[in-house]
Amino acid sequence: MDYLSLAQIITAIILIILVLIQEQSSGLSGVFGGDGGFYQTRRGLERGVFIATAVFAAIFAALAIAKFIF
């Protein structure tokens, strides 16, 4: 197993964990009468988790492209 595959597996696991710990009410529950308005600002830990999710998604995509090229 090469280093790109290992890095991609680790990044995927971290990305899955970050997605699972995000707030549950931020999805489609608002459409079906859930709590929250149309626009809600993220603060504190929620913002950090959101940014970390975006960063790890970008890393995962970059690793997938790098694995395809190399």
CHARMM internal coordinates of N, CA and C (Angstrom, degrees):
IC EDIT
DIST 1 N 1 CA 1.4457
DIST 1 CA 1 C 1.5278
ANGL 1 N 1 CA 1 C 108.68
DIST 1 C 2 N 1.2936
ANGL 1 CA 1 C 2 N 116.08
DIHE 1 N 1 CA 1 C 2 N 129.70
DIST 2 N 2 CA 1.4590
ANGL 1 C 2 N 2 CA 119.74
DIHE 1 CA 1 C 2 N 2 CA -177.93
DIST 2 CA 2 C 1.5301
ANGL 2 N 2 CA 2 C 111.02
DIHE 1 C 2 N 2 CA 2 C -86.90
DIST 2 C 3 N 1.3270
ANGL 2 CA 2 C 3 N 115.15
DIHE 2 N 2 CA 2 C 3 N 171.77
DIST 3 N 3 CA 1.4599
ANGL 2 C 3 N 3 CA 120.77
DIHE 2 CA 2 C 3 N 3 CA -175.12
DIST 3 CA 3 C 1.5233
ANGL 3 N 3 CA 3 C 112.84
DIHE 2 C 3 N 3 CA 3 C -69.12
DIST 3 C 4 N 1.3301
ANGL 3 CA 3 C 4 N 117.77
DIHE 3 N 3 CA 3 C 4 N -32.81
DIST 4 N 4 CA 1.4600
ANGL 3 C 4 N 4 CA 120.22
DIHE 3 CA 3 C 4 N 4 CA 178.89
DIST 4 CA 4 C 1.5282
ANGL 4 N 4 CA 4 C 111.31
DIHE 3 C 4 N 4 CA 4 C -65.13
DIST 4 C 5 N 1.3146
ANGL 4 CA 4 C 5 N 116.77
DIHE 4 N 4 CA 4 C 5 N -41.38
DIST 5 N 5 CA 1.4685
ANGL 4 C 5 N 5 CA 120.10
DIHE 4 CA 4 C 5 N 5 CA 178.40
DIST 5 CA 5 C 1.5214
ANGL 5 N 5 CA 5 C 111.28
DIHE 4 C 5 N 5 CA 5 C -65.15
DIST 5 C 6 N 1.3102
ANGL 5 CA 5 C 6 N 116.60
DIHE 5 N 5 CA 5 C 6 N -43.11
DIST 6 N 6 CA 1.4564
ANGL 5 C 6 N 6 CA 120.83
DIHE 5 CA 5 C 6 N 6 CA 179.33
DIST 6 CA 6 C 1.5255
ANGL 6 N 6 CA 6 C 110.75
DIHE 5 C 6 N 6 CA 6 C -63.91
DIST 6 C 7 N 1.3190
ANGL 6 CA 6 C 7 N 117.18
DIHE 6 N 6 CA 6 C 7 N -44.28
DIST 7 N 7 CA 1.4679
ANGL 6 C 7 N 7 CA 121.10
DIHE 6 CA 6 C 7 N 7 CA 178.27
DIST 7 CA 7 C 1.5239
ANGL 7 N 7 CA 7 C 111.00
DIHE 6 C 7 N 7 CA 7 C -63.21
DIST 7 C 8 N 1.3151
ANGL 7 CA 7 C 8 N 117.12
DIHE 7 N 7 CA 7 C 8 N -37.33
DIST 8 N 8 CA 1.4613
ANGL 7 C 8 N 8 CA 120.78
DIHE 7 CA 7 C 8 N 8 CA 179.84
DIST 8 CA 8 C 1.5342
ANGL 8 N 8 CA 8 C 110.97
DIHE 7 C 8 N 8 CA 8 C -69.18
DIST 8 C 9 N 1.3139
ANGL 8 CA 8 C 9 N 118.12
DIHE 8 N 8 CA 8 C 9 N -38.36
DIST 9 N 9 CA 1.4590
ANGL 8 C 9 N 9 CA 121.71
DIHE 8 CA 8 C 9 N 9 CA 177.81
DIST 9 CA 9 C 1.5277
ANGL 9 N 9 CA 9 C 110.58
DIHE 8 C 9 N 9 CA 9 C -65.23
DIST 9 C 10 N 1.3228
ANGL 9 CA 9 C 10 N 116.77
DIHE 9 N 9 CA 9 C 10 N -45.64
DIST 10 N 10 CA 1.4623
ANGL 9 C 10 N 10 CA 120.86
DIHE 9 CA 9 C 10 N 10 CA 179.52
DIST 10 CA 10 C 1.5238
ANGL 10 N 10 CA 10 C 110.57
DIHE 9 C 10 N 10 CA 10 C -63.68
DIST 10 C 11 N 1.3302
ANGL 10 CA 10 C 11 N 116.97
DIHE 10 N 10 CA 10 C 11 N -43.06
DIST 11 N 11 CA 1.4599
ANGL 10 C 11 N 11 CA 121.34
DIHE 10 CA 10 C 11 N 11 CA 178.44
DIST 11 CA 11 C 1.5234
ANGL 11 N 11 CA 11 C 110.99
DIHE 10 C 11 N 11 CA 11 C -63.55
DIST 11 C 12 N 1.3187
ANGL 11 CA 11 C 12 N 117.84
DIHE 11 N 11 CA 11 C 12 N -39.25
DIST 12 N 12 CA 1.4620
ANGL 11 C 12 N 12 CA 121.34
DIHE 11 CA 11 C 12 N 12 CA 179.03
DIST 12 CA 12 C 1.5273
ANGL 12 N 12 CA 12 C 111.18
DIHE 11 C 12 N 12 CA 12 C -64.76
DIST 12 C 13 N 1.3225
ANGL 12 CA 12 C 13 N 117.33
DIHE 12 N 12 CA 12 C 13 N -40.63
DIST 13 N 13 CA 1.4653
ANGL 12 C 13 N 13 CA 120.61
DIHE 12 CA 12 C 13 N 13 CA 178.81
DIST 13 CA 13 C 1.5250
ANGL 13 N 13 CA 13 C 110.70
DIHE 12 C 13 N 13 CA 13 C -64.68
DIST 13 C 14 N 1.3352
ANGL 13 CA 13 C 14 N 116.66
DIHE 13 N 13 CA 13 C 14 N -44.22
DIST 14 N 14 CA 1.4635
ANGL 13 C 14 N 14 CA 120.38
DIHE 13 CA 13 C 14 N 14 CA 178.22
DIST 14 CA 14 C 1.5237
ANGL 14 N 14 CA 14 C 110.72
DIHE 13 C 14 N 14 CA 14 C -63.67
DIST 14 C 15 N 1.3176
ANGL 14 CA 14 C 15 N 116.88
DIHE 14 N 14 CA 14 C 15 N -40.33
DIST 15 N 15 CA 1.4636
ANGL 14 C 15 N 15 CA 121.38
DIHE 14 CA 14 C 15 N 15 CA 179.24
DIST 15 CA 15 C 1.5299
ANGL 15 N 15 CA 15 C 111.51
DIHE 14 C 15 N 15 CA 15 C -64.14
DIST 15 C 16 N 1.3124
ANGL 15 CA 15 C 16 N 117.34
DIHE 15 N 15 CA 15 C 16 N -41.03
DIST 16 N 16 CA 1.4652
ANGL 15 C 16 N 16 CA 121.31
DIHE 15 CA 15 C 16 N 16 CA 177.43
DIST 16 CA 16 C 1.5281
ANGL 16 N 16 CA 16 C 110.37
DIHE 15 C 16 N 16 CA 16 C -62.26
DIST 16 C 17 N 1.3209
ANGL 16 CA 16 C 17 N 116.90
DIHE 16 N 16 CA 16 C 17 N -44.35
DIST 17 N 17 CA 1.4638
ANGL 16 C 17 N 17 CA 120.74
DIHE 16 CA 16 C 17 N 17 CA 179.68
DIST 17 CA 17 C 1.5288
ANGL 17 N 17 CA 17 C 110.59
DIHE 16 C 17 N 17 CA 17 C -63.00
DIST 17 C 18 N 1.3304
ANGL 17 CA 17 C 18 N 117.19
DIHE 17 N 17 CA 17 C 18 N -43.44
DIST 18 N 18 CA 1.4615
ANGL 17 C 18 N 18 CA 120.36
DIHE 17 CA 17 C 18 N 18 CA 179.87
DIST 18 CA 18 C 1.5203
ANGL 18 N 18 CA 18 C 112.32
DIHE 17 C 18 N 18 CA 18 C -63.55
DIST 18 C 19 N 1.3166
ANGL 18 CA 18 C 19 N 117.16
DIHE 18 N 18 CA 18 C 19 N -38.91
DIST 19 N 19 CA 1.4651
ANGL 18 C 19 N 19 CA 120.13
DIHE 18 CA 18 C 19 N 19 CA 178.59
DIST 19 CA 19 C 1.5241
ANGL 19 N 19 CA 19 C 110.38
DIHE 18 C 19 N 19 CA 19 C -67.16
DIST 19 C 20 N 1.3247
ANGL 19 CA 19 C 20 N 117.03
DIHE 19 N 19 CA 19 C 20 N -38.85
DIST 20 N 20 CA 1.4591
ANGL 19 C 20 N 20 CA 120.35
DIHE 19 CA 19 C 20 N 20 CA -177.98
DIST 20 CA 20 C 1.5226
ANGL 20 N 20 CA 20 C 113.48
DIHE 19 C 20 N 20 CA 20 C -70.25
DIST 20 C 21 N 1.3400
ANGL 20 CA 20 C 21 N 118.19
DIHE 20 N 20 CA 20 C 21 N -28.93
DIST 21 N 21 CA 1.4581
ANGL 20 C 21 N 21 CA 119.25
DIHE 20 CA 20 C 21 N 21 CA -177.95
DIST 21 CA 21 C 1.5233
ANGL 21 N 21 CA 21 C 112.89
DIHE 20 C 21 N 21 CA 21 C -89.73
DIST 21 C 22 N 1.3196
ANGL 21 CA 21 C 22 N 117.96
DIHE 21 N 21 CA 21 C 22 N -1.23
DIST 22 N 22 CA 1.4612
ANGL 21 C 22 N 22 CA 119.54
DIHE 21 CA 21 C 22 N 22 CA 176.23
DIST 22 CA 22 C 1.5156
ANGL 22 N 22 CA 22 C 110.07
DIHE 21 C 22 N 22 CA 22 C -68.26
DIST 22 C 23 N 1.2999
ANGL 22 CA 22 C 23 N 115.76
DIHE 22 N 22 CA 22 C 23 N 161.07
DIST 23 N 23 CA 1.4660
ANGL 22 C 23 N 23 CA 121.54
DIHE 22 CA 22 C 23 N 23 CA -177.29
DIST 23 CA 23 C 1.5215
ANGL 23 N 23 CA 23 C 110.54
DIHE 22 C 23 N 23 CA 23 C -60.22
DIST 23 C 24 N 1.3090
ANGL 23 CA 23 C 24 N 115.93
DIHE 23 N 23 CA 23 C 24 N 134.30
DIST 24 N 24 CA 1.4600
ANGL 23 C 24 N 24 CA 121.33
DIHE 23 CA 23 C 24 N 24 CA -175.88
DIST 24 CA 24 C 1.5178
ANGL 24 N 24 CA 24 C 112.71
DIHE 23 C 24 N 24 CA 24 C -73.30
DIST 24 C 25 N 1.3174
ANGL 24 CA 24 C 25 N 119.22
DIHE 24 N 24 CA 24 C 25 N -28.96
DIST 25 N 25 CA 1.4594
ANGL 24 C 25 N 25 CA 121.48
DIHE 24 CA 24 C 25 N 25 CA -174.86
DIST 25 CA 25 C 1.5145
ANGL 25 N 25 CA 25 C 113.30
DIHE 24 C 25 N 25 CA 25 C -82.90
DIST 25 C 26 N 1.3109
ANGL 25 CA 25 C 26 N 118.84
DIHE 25 N 25 CA 25 C 26 N 2.12
DIST 26 N 26 CA 1.4616
ANGL 25 C 26 N 26 CA 119.86
DIHE 25 CA 25 C 26 N 26 CA -176.77
DIST 26 CA 26 C 1.5235
ANGL 26 N 26 CA 26 C 112.77
DIHE 25 C 26 N 26 CA 26 C -87.27
DIST 26 C 27 N 1.3137
ANGL 26 CA 26 C 27 N 118.59
DIHE 26 N 26 CA 26 C 27 N 0.62
DIST 27 N 27 CA 1.4606
ANGL 26 C 27 N 27 CA 121.46
DIHE 26 CA 26 C 27 N 27 CA -178.20
DIST 27 CA 27 C 1.5130
ANGL 27 N 27 CA 27 C 112.28
DIHE 26 C 27 N 27 CA 27 C -90.98
DIST 27 C 28 N 1.3053
ANGL 27 CA 27 C 28 N 116.52
DIHE 27 N 27 CA 27 C 28 N -136.56
DIST 28 N 28 CA 1.4572
ANGL 27 C 28 N 28 CA 122.41
DIHE 27 CA 27 C 28 N 28 CA -177.47
DIST 28 CA 28 C 1.5210
ANGL 28 N 28 CA 28 C 113.57
DIHE 27 C 28 N 28 CA 28 C -83.12
DIST 28 C 29 N 1.3170
ANGL 28 CA 28 C 29 N 118.28
DIHE 28 N 28 CA 28 C 29 N 4.16
DIST 29 N 29 CA 1.4607
ANGL 28 C 29 N 29 CA 119.50
DIHE 28 CA 28 C 29 N 29 CA -178.00
DIST 29 CA 29 C 1.5223
ANGL 29 N 29 CA 29 C 111.65
DIHE 28 C 29 N 29 CA 29 C -65.82
DIST 29 C 30 N 1.3283
ANGL 29 CA 29 C 30 N 117.71
DIHE 29 N 29 CA 29 C 30 N -27.72
DIST 30 N 30 CA 1.4505
ANGL 29 C 30 N 30 CA 120.58
DIHE 29 CA 29 C 30 N 30 CA 177.42
DIST 30 CA 30 C 1.5167
ANGL 30 N 30 CA 30 C 112.71
DIHE 29 C 30 N 30 CA 30 C -63.91
DIST 30 C 31 N 1.3172
ANGL 30 CA 30 C 31 N 117.28
DIHE 30 N 30 CA 30 C 31 N -29.24
DIST 31 N 31 CA 1.4577
ANGL 30 C 31 N 31 CA 121.58
DIHE 30 CA 30 C 31 N 31 CA 178.44
DIST 31 CA 31 C 1.5206
ANGL 31 N 31 CA 31 C 110.48
DIHE 30 C 31 N 31 CA 31 C -68.61
DIST 31 C 32 N 1.3088
ANGL 31 CA 31 C 32 N 116.71
DIHE 31 N 31 CA 31 C 32 N -33.45
DIST 32 N 32 CA 1.4599
ANGL 31 C 32 N 32 CA 121.77
DIHE 31 CA 31 C 32 N 32 CA -176.30
DIST 32 CA 32 C 1.5277
ANGL 32 N 32 CA 32 C 112.53
DIHE 31 C 32 N 32 CA 32 C -100.65
DIST 32 C 33 N 1.3219
ANGL 32 CA 32 C 33 N 117.08
DIHE 32 N 32 CA 32 C 33 N 27.97
DIST 33 N 33 CA 1.4561
ANGL 32 C 33 N 33 CA 120.99
DIHE 32 CA 32 C 33 N 33 CA 175.22
DIST 33 CA 33 C 1.5079
ANGL 33 N 33 CA 33 C 114.51
DIHE 32 C 33 N 33 CA 33 C 91.88
DIST 33 C 34 N 1.2971
ANGL 33 CA 33 C 34 N 117.76
DIHE 33 N 33 CA 33 C 34 N 17.72
DIST 34 N 34 CA 1.4526
ANGL 33 C 34 N 34 CA 120.44
DIHE 33 CA 33 C 34 N 34 CA 179.63
DIST 34 CA 34 C 1.5125
ANGL 34 N 34 CA 34 C 112.02
DIHE 33 C 34 N 34 CA 34 C -76.99
DIST 34 C 35 N 1.2951
ANGL 34 CA 34 C 35 N 116.26
DIHE 34 N 34 CA 34 C 35 N 176.76
DIST 35 N 35 CA 1.4562
ANGL 34 C 35 N 35 CA 122.40
DIHE 34 CA 34 C 35 N 35 CA -177.79
DIST 35 CA 35 C 1.5217
ANGL 35 N 35 CA 35 C 110.51
DIHE 34 C 35 N 35 CA 35 C -77.51
DIST 35 C 36 N 1.3099
ANGL 35 CA 35 C 36 N 116.85
DIHE 35 N 35 CA 35 C 36 N 150.58
DIST 36 N 36 CA 1.4573
ANGL 35 C 36 N 36 CA 121.80
DIHE 35 CA 35 C 36 N 36 CA 174.17
DIST 36 CA 36 C 1.5063
ANGL 36 N 36 CA 36 C 112.50
DIHE 35 C 36 N 36 CA 36 C 111.59
DIST 36 C 37 N 1.3098
ANGL 36 CA 36 C 37 N 114.52
DIHE 36 N 36 CA 36 C 37 N 155.61
DIST 37 N 37 CA 1.4539
ANGL 36 C 37 N 37 CA 120.74
DIHE 36 CA 36 C 37 N 37 CA 179.63
DIST 37 CA 37 C 1.5145
ANGL 37 N 37 CA 37 C 111.56
DIHE 36 C 37 N 37 CA 37 C -94.73
DIST 37 C 38 N 1.3134
ANGL 37 CA 37 C 38 N 114.08
DIHE 37 N 37 CA 37 C 38 N -166.58
DIST 38 N 38 CA 1.4649
ANGL 37 C 38 N 38 CA 119.44
DIHE 37 CA 37 C 38 N 38 CA -178.71
DIST 38 CA 38 C 1.5166
ANGL 38 N 38 CA 38 C 110.69
DIHE 37 C 38 N 38 CA 38 C -71.92
DIST 38 C 39 N 1.3208
ANGL 38 CA 38 C 39 N 116.64
DIHE 38 N 38 CA 38 C 39 N -41.76
DIST 39 N 39 CA 1.4622
ANGL 38 C 39 N 39 CA 121.15
DIHE 38 CA 38 C 39 N 39 CA -178.89
DIST 39 CA 39 C 1.5142
ANGL 39 N 39 CA 39 C 109.09
DIHE 38 C 39 N 39 CA 39 C -125.47
DIST 39 C 40 N 1.3162
ANGL 39 CA 39 C 40 N 115.73
DIHE 39 N 39 CA 39 C 40 N 130.28
DIST 40 N 40 CA 1.4524
ANGL 39 C 40 N 40 CA 120.04
DIHE 39 CA 39 C 40 N 40 CA -178.58
DIST 40 CA 40 C 1.5188
ANGL 40 N 40 CA 40 C 108.15
DIHE 39 C 40 N 40 CA 40 C -135.23
DIST 40 C 41 N 1.3313
ANGL 40 CA 40 C 41 N 117.05
DIHE 40 N 40 CA 40 C 41 N 129.41
DIST 41 N 41 CA 1.4552
ANGL 40 C 41 N 41 CA 119.95
DIHE 40 CA 40 C 41 N 41 CA 179.18
DIST 41 CA 41 C 1.5176
ANGL 41 N 41 CA 41 C 109.95
DIHE 40 C 41 N 41 CA 41 C -82.35
DIST 41 C 42 N 1.3100
ANGL 41 CA 41 C 42 N 115.61
DIHE 41 N 41 CA 41 C 42 N 146.17
DIST 42 N 42 CA 1.4604
ANGL 41 C 42 N 42 CA 121.22
DIHE 41 CA 41 C 42 N 42 CA 177.96
DIST 42 CA 42 C 1.5225
ANGL 42 N 42 CA 42 C 108.33
DIHE 41 C 42 N 42 CA 42 C -93.39
DIST 42 C 43 N 1.3109
ANGL 42 CA 42 C 43 N 115.57
DIHE 42 N 42 CA 42 C 43 N 138.35
DIST 43 N 43 CA 1.4617
ANGL 42 C 43 N 43 CA 119.87
DIHE 42 CA 42 C 43 N 43 CA -178.96
DIST 43 CA 43 C 1.5261
ANGL 43 N 43 CA 43 C 109.70
DIHE 42 C 43 N 43 CA 43 C -135.42
DIST 43 C 44 N 1.3144
ANGL 43 CA 43 C 44 N 115.39
DIHE 43 N 43 CA 43 C 44 N 149.95
DIST 44 N 44 CA 1.4537
ANGL 43 C 44 N 44 CA 121.90
DIHE 43 CA 43 C 44 N 44 CA 172.83
DIST 44 CA 44 C 1.5131
ANGL 44 N 44 CA 44 C 114.23
DIHE 43 C 44 N 44 CA 44 C 62.64
DIST 44 C 45 N 1.3117
ANGL 44 CA 44 C 45 N 114.86
DIHE 44 N 44 CA 44 C 45 N -129.24
DIST 45 N 45 CA 1.4616
ANGL 44 C 45 N 45 CA 121.61
DIHE 44 CA 44 C 45 N 45 CA -175.68
DIST 45 CA 45 C 1.5252
ANGL 45 N 45 CA 45 C 111.64
DIHE 44 C 45 N 45 CA 45 C -64.64
DIST 45 C 46 N 1.3304
ANGL 45 CA 45 C 46 N 116.36
DIHE 45 N 45 CA 45 C 46 N -35.81
DIST 46 N 46 CA 1.4685
ANGL 45 C 46 N 46 CA 120.09
DIHE 45 CA 45 C 46 N 46 CA 179.67
DIST 46 CA 46 C 1.5303
ANGL 46 N 46 CA 46 C 110.74
DIHE 45 C 46 N 46 CA 46 C -61.69
DIST 46 C 47 N 1.3222
ANGL 46 CA 46 C 47 N 116.64
DIHE 46 N 46 CA 46 C 47 N -40.07
DIST 47 N 47 CA 1.4689
ANGL 46 C 47 N 47 CA 120.54
DIHE 46 CA 46 C 47 N 47 CA 178.49
DIST 47 CA 47 C 1.5282
ANGL 47 N 47 CA 47 C 110.54
DIHE 46 C 47 N 47 CA 47 C -67.20
DIST 47 C 48 N 1.3304
ANGL 47 CA 47 C 48 N 116.34
DIHE 47 N 47 CA 47 C 48 N -40.82
DIST 48 N 48 CA 1.4590
ANGL 47 C 48 N 48 CA 120.40
DIHE 47 CA 47 C 48 N 48 CA 178.78
DIST 48 CA 48 C 1.5202
ANGL 48 N 48 CA 48 C 112.24
DIHE 47 C 48 N 48 CA 48 C -62.67
DIST 48 C 49 N 1.3280
ANGL 48 CA 48 C 49 N 116.53
DIHE 48 N 48 CA 48 C 49 N -41.04
DIST 49 N 49 CA 1.4680
ANGL 48 C 49 N 49 CA 120.80
DIHE 48 CA 48 C 49 N 49 CA 178.11
DIST 49 CA 49 C 1.5239
ANGL 49 N 49 CA 49 C 110.31
DIHE 48 C 49 N 49 CA 49 C -65.95
DIST 49 C 50 N 1.3374
ANGL 49 CA 49 C 50 N 116.62
DIHE 49 N 49 CA 49 C 50 N -39.92
DIST 50 N 50 CA 1.4596
ANGL 49 C 50 N 50 CA 120.79
DIHE 49 CA 49 C 50 N 50 CA 178.86
DIST 50 CA 50 C 1.5278
ANGL 50 N 50 CA 50 C 111.47
DIHE 49 C 50 N 50 CA 50 C -63.65
DIST 50 C 51 N 1.3219
ANGL 50 CA 50 C 51 N 117.01
DIHE 50 N 50 CA 50 C 51 N -45.36
DIST 51 N 51 CA 1.4699
ANGL 50 C 51 N 51 CA 121.10
DIHE 50 CA 50 C 51 N 51 CA 179.32
DIST 51 CA 51 C 1.5188
ANGL 51 N 51 CA 51 C 110.32
DIHE 50 C 51 N 51 CA 51 C -65.84
DIST 51 C 52 N 1.3353
ANGL 51 CA 51 C 52 N 117.45
DIHE 51 N 51 CA 51 C 52 N -42.33
DIST 52 N 52 CA 1.4660
ANGL 51 C 52 N 52 CA 120.86
DIHE 51 CA 51 C 52 N 52 CA 178.54
DIST 52 CA 52 C 1.5296
ANGL 52 N 52 CA 52 C 111.05
DIHE 51 C 52 N 52 CA 52 C -62.45
DIST 52 C 53 N 1.3412
ANGL 52 CA 52 C 53 N 116.83
DIHE 52 N 52 CA 52 C 53 N -37.16
DIST 53 N 53 CA 1.4629
ANGL 52 C 53 N 53 CA 120.20
DIHE 52 CA 52 C 53 N 53 CA 177.52
DIST 53 CA 53 C 1.5231
ANGL 53 N 53 CA 53 C 110.85
DIHE 52 C 53 N 53 CA 53 C -63.69
DIST 53 C 54 N 1.3258
ANGL 53 CA 53 C 54 N 116.49
DIHE 53 N 53 CA 53 C 54 N -43.00
DIST 54 N 54 CA 1.4682
ANGL 53 C 54 N 54 CA 120.31
DIHE 53 CA 53 C 54 N 54 CA 178.84
DIST 54 CA 54 C 1.5235
ANGL 54 N 54 CA 54 C 111.15
DIHE 53 C 54 N 54 CA 54 C -65.31
DIST 54 C 55 N 1.3244
ANGL 54 CA 54 C 55 N 116.89
DIHE 54 N 54 CA 54 C 55 N -40.39
DIST 55 N 55 CA 1.4709
ANGL 54 C 55 N 55 CA 120.72
DIHE 54 CA 54 C 55 N 55 CA 179.67
DIST 55 CA 55 C 1.5256
ANGL 55 N 55 CA 55 C 110.93
DIHE 54 C 55 N 55 CA 55 C -65.32
DIST 55 C 56 N 1.3304
ANGL 55 CA 55 C 56 N 116.92
DIHE 55 N 55 CA 55 C 56 N -45.75
DIST 56 N 56 CA 1.4600
ANGL 55 C 56 N 56 CA 119.45
DIHE 55 CA 55 C 56 N 56 CA -179.73
DIST 56 CA 56 C 1.5278
ANGL 56 N 56 CA 56 C 112.38
DIHE 55 C 56 N 56 CA 56 C -69.89
DIST 56 C 57 N 1.3211
ANGL 56 CA 56 C 57 N 117.25
DIHE 56 N 56 CA 56 C 57 N -29.18
DIST 57 N 57 CA 1.4690
ANGL 56 C 57 N 57 CA 119.62
DIHE 56 CA 56 C 57 N 57 CA 173.98
DIST 57 CA 57 C 1.5208
ANGL 57 N 57 CA 57 C 110.40
DIHE 56 C 57 N 57 CA 57 C -66.50
DIST 57 C 58 N 1.3275
ANGL 57 CA 57 C 58 N 117.13
DIHE 57 N 57 CA 57 C 58 N -40.33
DIST 58 N 58 CA 1.4652
ANGL 57 C 58 N 58 CA 120.76
DIHE 57 CA 57 C 58 N 58 CA 177.41
DIST 58 CA 58 C 1.5260
ANGL 58 N 58 CA 58 C 111.06
DIHE 57 C 58 N 58 CA 58 C -66.65
DIST 58 C 59 N 1.3293
ANGL 58 CA 58 C 59 N 116.83
DIHE 58 N 58 CA 58 C 59 N -40.28
DIST 59 N 59 CA 1.4693
ANGL 58 C 59 N 59 CA 120.49
DIHE 58 CA 58 C 59 N 59 CA 177.44
DIST 59 CA 59 C 1.5215
ANGL 59 N 59 CA 59 C 110.10
DIHE 58 C 59 N 59 CA 59 C -63.75
DIST 59 C 60 N 1.3316
ANGL 59 CA 59 C 60 N 117.13
DIHE 59 N 59 CA 59 C 60 N -42.95
DIST 60 N 60 CA 1.4547
ANGL 59 C 60 N 60 CA 120.98
DIHE 59 CA 59 C 60 N 60 CA 179.06
DIST 60 CA 60 C 1.5326
ANGL 60 N 60 CA 60 C 111.15
DIHE 59 C 60 N 60 CA 60 C -61.28
DIST 60 C 61 N 1.3326
ANGL 60 CA 60 C 61 N 116.57
DIHE 60 N 60 CA 60 C 61 N -43.47
DIST 61 N 61 CA 1.4611
ANGL 60 C 61 N 61 CA 120.55
DIHE 60 CA 60 C 61 N 61 CA 178.63
DIST 61 CA 61 C 1.5295
ANGL 61 N 61 CA 61 C 111.15
DIHE 60 C 61 N 61 CA 61 C -64.50
DIST 61 C 62 N 1.3240
ANGL 61 CA 61 C 62 N 116.63
DIHE 61 N 61 CA 61 C 62 N -41.61
DIST 62 N 62 CA 1.4673
ANGL 61 C 62 N 62 CA 120.35
DIHE 61 CA 61 C 62 N 62 CA 178.65
DIST 62 CA 62 C 1.5251
ANGL 62 N 62 CA 62 C 111.26
DIHE 61 C 62 N 62 CA 62 C -64.09
DIST 62 C 63 N 1.3176
ANGL 62 CA 62 C 63 N 116.82
DIHE 62 N 62 CA 62 C 63 N -39.97
DIST 63 N 63 CA 1.4668
ANGL 62 C 63 N 63 CA 120.08
DIHE 62 CA 62 C 63 N 63 CA 177.61
DIST 63 CA 63 C 1.5319
ANGL 63 N 63 CA 63 C 111.31
DIHE 62 C 63 N 63 CA 63 C -66.05
DIST 63 C 64 N 1.3258
ANGL 63 CA 63 C 64 N 116.61
DIHE 63 N 63 CA 63 C 64 N -37.14
DIST 64 N 64 CA 1.4633
ANGL 63 C 64 N 64 CA 119.71
DIHE 63 CA 63 C 64 N 64 CA 178.24
DIST 64 CA 64 C 1.5261
ANGL 64 N 64 CA 64 C 110.86
DIHE 63 C 64 N 64 CA 64 C -65.63
DIST 64 C 65 N 1.3307
ANGL 64 CA 64 C 65 N 116.59
DIHE 64 N 64 CA 64 C 65 N -41.16
DIST 65 N 65 CA 1.4692
ANGL 64 C 65 N 65 CA 120.22
DIHE 64 CA 64 C 65 N 65 CA 177.97
DIST 65 CA 65 C 1.5197
ANGL 65 N 65 CA 65 C 110.03
DIHE 64 C 65 N 65 CA 65 C -67.57
DIST 65 C 66 N 1.3326
ANGL 65 CA 65 C 66 N 116.64
DIHE 65 N 65 CA 65 C 66 N -42.45
DIST 66 N 66 CA 1.4743
ANGL 65 C 66 N 66 CA 119.99
DIHE 65 CA 65 C 66 N 66 CA 179.07
DIST 66 CA 66 C 1.5204
ANGL 66 N 66 CA 66 C 111.21
DIHE 65 C 66 N 66 CA 66 C -63.28
DIST 66 C 67 N 1.3101
ANGL 66 CA 66 C 67 N 117.18
DIHE 66 N 66 CA 66 C 67 N -38.13
DIST 67 N 67 CA 1.4586
ANGL 66 C 67 N 67 CA 120.48
DIHE 66 CA 66 C 67 N 67 CA 179.20
DIST 67 CA 67 C 1.5297
ANGL 67 N 67 CA 67 C 110.63
DIHE 66 C 67 N 67 CA 67 C -67.19
DIST 67 C 68 N 1.3472
ANGL 67 CA 67 C 68 N 115.47
DIHE 67 N 67 CA 67 C 68 N -34.95
DIST 68 N 68 CA 1.4566
ANGL 67 C 68 N 68 CA 120.04
DIHE 67 CA 67 C 68 N 68 CA 178.33
DIST 68 CA 68 C 1.5362
ANGL 68 N 68 CA 68 C 111.03
DIHE 67 C 68 N 68 CA 68 C -68.69
DIST 68 C 69 N 1.3281
ANGL 68 CA 68 C 69 N 116.35
DIHE 68 N 68 CA 68 C 69 N -39.96
DIST 69 N 69 CA 1.4711
ANGL 68 C 69 N 69 CA 120.30
DIHE 68 CA 68 C 69 N 69 CA -177.88
DIST 69 CA 69 C 1.5191
ANGL 69 N 69 CA 69 C 111.25
DIHE 68 C 69 N 69 CA 69 C -73.68
DIST 69 C 70 N 1.3318
ANGL 69 CA 69 C 70 N 116.60
DIHE 69 N 69 CA 69 C 70 N -44.34
DIST 70 N 70 CA 1.4618
ANGL 69 C 70 N 70 CA 119.96
DIHE 69 CA 69 C 70 N 70 CA -177.26
DIST 70 CA 70 C 1.4904
ANGL 70 N 70 CA 70 C 109.51
DIHE 69 C 70 N 70 CA 70 C -92.21
END
COOR INIT
IC SEED 1 N 1 CA 1 C
IC BUILD
